Amino acid sequence: MPTSVRLKPEIEARLDALAAKTGRTKAFYLRQIVEDGIDDLEDYYRAEEISKRIRRGEETTKPLEQVMRELGLDD
């Protein structure tokens, strides 16, 4: 799926330099950045939503010591 993005000139210059230095295309690096970064973004927003549910009392937490005991990792 073709997608276009606008980059700040200094970011585009860095991307151009990286592509020229390595012989790879800018598209290769953009694809890699998106693939590597999407997991982090999904994790961030998932954690943010869980934090909101905890603050609203809709989700509970356990102390680390309890979790370690339950998993048998307290040795």
MIMITOR-287539 format. One record per residue (C-alpha): residue number from 0; x, y, z; residue in three letters. Coordinates in steps of 0.1 Angstrom, whole numbers. Example, Ala and Ser with C-alpha at 12.3 -4.5 7.8 and 13.67 -1.06 7.14 Angstrom:
2
[0,[123,-45,78],'Ala']
[1,[137,-11,71],'Ser']
% end
This chain:
75
[0,[0,0,0],'Met']
[1,[16,32,-10],'Pro']
[2,[18,58,17],'Thr']
[3,[34,92,18],'Ser']
[4,[48,110,48],'Val']
[5,[62,145,54],'Arg']
[6,[95,146,72],'Leu']
[7,[113,175,87],'Lys']
[8,[142,185,64],'Pro']
[9,[168,175,89],'Glu']
[10,[153,140,94],'Ile']
[11,[151,135,56],'Glu']
[12,[187,146,53],'Ala']
[13,[197,120,79],'Arg']
[14,[177,94,61],'Leu']
[15,[193,103,27],'Asp']
[16,[227,101,43],'Ala']
[17,[220,67,58],'Leu']
[18,[207,54,25],'Ala']
[19,[236,67,6],'Ala']
[20,[261,53,31],'Lys']
[21,[246,18,32],'Thr']
[22,[234,14,-4],'Gly']
[23,[199,8,8],'Arg']
[24,[168,27,-2],'Thr']
[25,[150,53,19],'Lys']
[26,[119,31,16],'Ala']
[27,[138,2,31],'Phe']
[28,[146,23,62],'Tyr']
[29,[112,38,65],'Leu']
[30,[96,3,63],'Arg']
[31,[121,-9,90],'Gln']
[32,[113,21,113],'Ile']
[33,[76,15,110],'Val']
[34,[78,-22,115],'Glu']
[35,[101,-18,146],'Asp']
[36,[82,11,160],'Gly']
[37,[46,0,157],'Ile']
[38,[51,-26,185],'Asp']
[39,[64,1,208],'Asp']
[40,[34,24,200],'Leu']
[41,[9,-4,205],'Glu']
[42,[25,-13,239],'Asp']
[43,[24,23,249],'Tyr']
[44,[-12,29,242],'Tyr']
[45,[-22,-5,257],'Arg']
[46,[-3,5,289],'Ala']
[47,[-20,39,289],'Glu']
[48,[-54,23,287],'Glu']
[49,[-47,-2,315],'Ile']
[50,[-34,27,336],'Ser']
[51,[-67,45,331],'Lys']
[52,[-87,14,340],'Arg']
[53,[-66,10,372],'Ile']
[54,[-72,47,382],'Arg']
[55,[-110,42,376],'Arg']
[56,[-109,11,398],'Gly']
[57,[-119,-12,369],'Glu']
[58,[-86,-31,370],'Glu']
[59,[-66,-44,399],'Thr']
[60,[-29,-48,405],'Thr']
[61,[-7,-71,426],'Lys']
[62,[25,-64,444],'Pro']
[63,[56,-78,427],'Leu']
[64,[64,-100,457],'Glu']
[65,[30,-117,453],'Gln']
[66,[34,-123,416],'Val']
[67,[69,-137,422],'Met']
[68,[55,-160,449],'Arg']
[69,[26,-171,426],'Glu']
[70,[50,-179,398],'Leu']
[71,[74,-197,421],'Gly']
[72,[102,-172,414],'Leu']
[73,[107,-161,450],'Asp']
[74,[137,-184,456],'Asp']
% end
